[in-house]
Amino acid sequence: MSGHAAGAVNEAVISPDGNYLAYVASEPGRQGQGVWVRQVSAASNTQQIVAPAEGASYGALLFSPDSQHLYYGAAQEGAGPP
């Protein structure tokens, strides 16, 4: 993906090595939130990690210490314990 026109950005975090920015954002015209990662040194190198899904929200973004992995929490609106 060459670029991303984000709607509201709800959370953002920079990787420990400073090379990546991960963020949770909504997209104009779509319901729900998605998780995105972009390489800081390349303004146009943005990758969608999780596509927006209706009623889904994401957060608690955390990079691994070596910056090779991104962890996140997910919740679905209306979902309760099993």
C-alpha positions as CSV (number, residue, x, y, z in Angstrom):
1,M,0.0,0.0,0.0
2,S,1.5,3.3,-1.0
3,G,-0.2,5.6,1.4
4,H,-3.1,6.0,3.9
5,A,-5.5,8.8,4.4
6,A,-6.3,8.2,8.1
7,G,-9.4,9.4,9.8
8,A,-9.1,9.7,13.6
9,V,-5.9,8.2,15.0
10,N,-6.7,6.7,18.4
11,E,-3.3,5.4,19.5
12,A,0.3,5.4,18.1
13,V,3.6,3.9,19.2
14,I,7.1,4.1,17.8
15,S,9.3,0.9,17.7
16,P,12.3,0.6,20.1
17,D,14.7,1.1,17.1
18,G,12.9,4.2,16.0
19,N,12.3,2.8,12.5
20,Y,8.5,2.1,12.6
21,L,5.3,3.9,13.7
22,A,2.3,1.7,14.4
23,Y,-1.1,3.3,14.9
24,V,-4.8,2.5,15.3
25,A,-7.0,4.6,13.0
26,S,-10.5,4.7,11.4
27,E,-10.8,5.2,7.7
28,P,-13.2,7.8,6.1
29,G,-16.2,6.0,4.8
30,R,-15.6,2.7,6.7
31,Q,-16.8,1.6,10.1
32,G,-14.4,0.2,12.7
33,Q,-10.7,0.7,13.2
34,G,-7.6,-0.7,11.5
35,V,-4.0,-1.2,12.6
36,W,-1.3,0.3,10.4
37,V,2.5,0.3,10.4
38,R,4.7,2.8,8.5
39,Q,8.4,3.0,8.1
40,V,9.4,6.4,9.6
41,S,12.2,7.1,7.0
42,A,9.8,6.3,4.0
43,A,6.8,8.5,4.1
44,S,4.9,6.5,1.5
45,N,5.6,3.0,2.9
46,T,2.5,2.3,4.9
47,Q,1.1,-1.2,5.5
48,Q,-2.3,-2.2,6.8
49,I,-1.9,-4.9,9.4
50,V,-5.5,-5.4,10.4
51,A,-8.4,-4.2,8.1
52,P,-11.2,-2.2,9.7
53,A,-14.1,-4.4,10.8
54,E,-17.5,-3.1,11.9
55,G,-17.7,-3.0,15.7
56,A,-14.0,-3.9,16.2
57,S,-11.6,-1.8,18.2
58,Y,-7.9,-2.2,18.7
59,G,-5.4,-0.9,21.2
60,A,-2.5,-1.6,23.6
61,L,0.0,-1.5,20.7
62,L,3.4,-2.8,21.7
63,F,6.5,-3.6,19.6
64,S,8.8,-6.4,20.7
65,P,12.2,-5.3,22.1
66,D,13.9,-6.1,18.7
67,S,11.2,-4.1,16.8
68,Q,10.4,-7.2,14.6
69,H,6.9,-7.9,16.0
70,L,3.8,-5.8,16.8
71,Y,1.3,-6.9,19.4
72,Y,-2.1,-5.5,19.9
73,G,-5.4,-6.1,21.8
74,A,-8.7,-6.5,20.0
75,A,-12.3,-6.2,21.2
76,Q,-15.6,-6.7,19.4
77,E,-18.5,-4.5,20.2
78,G,-21.2,-6.6,22.0
79,A,-18.9,-9.5,22.6
80,G,-19.0,-10.9,26.1
81,P,-17.3,-13.6,28.0
82,P,-17.9,-17.1,26.6
